[in-house]
Amino acid sequence: MSITTETTACLVLVTCPNLPEAQKIAEHIVTKKLAACVNILGEQSPLQSLYWWEGQVQQAQEILLLIKTRLDCLPLLEQEIRTIHSYQIFEFIALPIQAGSRDYLSWVAQESSTT
């Protein structure tokens, strides 16, 4: 396996209130080629989230999307998710990928597009 540190790939975290919405978002952004891959976590066992909202601590069960894309796709990706997501303020956190399999990261770059 060949490892590279030369990449513009990133991992985006997005939480969703339920599985149907998570699947709809994932399918939409992969079809539009704004992401090469989306993993959906929490189908069998939803995530427990605790957060401040409207002056109170809230709890919710959520589904987590792990989105693999390129840094230059982030503005369009966020815009497309905003058109579907039901939360007023949704989690959208992009983490740069510092290193990984050269073949995999090349595939992410090739399959993610802003056009």
N, C-alpha and C positions, 0 to 999 in steps of 0.2 A: 504494500500500500504506500502510495506517495502522499505525503502531507505537505500542504502549502499554507503560508501565512499571507499570501497575496490574494486578497479577496474583497469584494464589495458586498458580499452576502450578509444578510442579517436575519435574526429571528424575531418575529413580532408576536407579542402576547395579547390576546383579545379574549375577554370573558363574555359569555352569553348567558341569558336567563334560562335557556332550555335547549334541548337537542335539535328540534326542528329548525330553530333560528340559526344555531351553529352550523348545521348542515347546509342551510340555504346560503349563508355567508361564504362558507368554504367553497361550495360549488360555484358560486358567482365569481369569486376572485380567481379561482383556478381557471375557469372557462375564459375569463378576460385576460388570462396570462399575467396577472399582477402578482401571482405567486406560483412557484414551481410545485409546491406541496403544502398541504395543511393537515396536521394531525389534530384529531378531535379527542380530547381527554375528558373523562367524567361520565361517559354513557352509562356504565354499570354502577359507578359510585361517584355522584356529583361532588365537586369541590365545595367545601364549606368556606364561605367568605364572610369576614367581619369588616365593617367599614363605617366611617362617619357619613351620614347623609341627613341633611336638613336638621342639624343640631342634635342628632341622636345616633347612638351606635346601632347599626342594623346588622342582620344576619341573612344570608341567602345561600341557596344551593345554586351553583353555576357550572357551566361547561367551559372548558378552556381550549382555545384554538392556539396551536403552535404553527405559525406561518413562516415558511422559508421563502425569502425573496431577496431583491437587491435594494441597496440604499436609495438608488434613484427612483425606485418605484413607490417609495413611502408616501409622497403627497397624494398620488392618484389612488393608492391602496386605501388610505385613510378616508378619502372622499367617497369611494365606492362603498366602503363599509358603513359610513355615515348614512347612506341612502337606504340601507336595509335594517340597521341595528335599532332595536326598540328602546335602548337606554338613552336618556337625555345626555348623560356624560358617560361614555364607555371607555373601558381600559384600552389603550393603544400604546404599548411600550415596545420600542425597537431596541434590540441588543445587537451590537456588532459581533459578527463571528470572527474571532481572531485567528483561528486555524481550523483545518479540517481536511478531509480527503480531497485531493486535487480533482479527482473524477466527479465526486458528488458536488463540490462547489462550482465546478465548471458547468455541470448540468443545471444547477440552480440559476446560474447567470444566463444560460442559454434559454431556459424555459420561462423566465420572468422578463416582462417587457413593458415599456411605457408607451408603446405604439399600438 
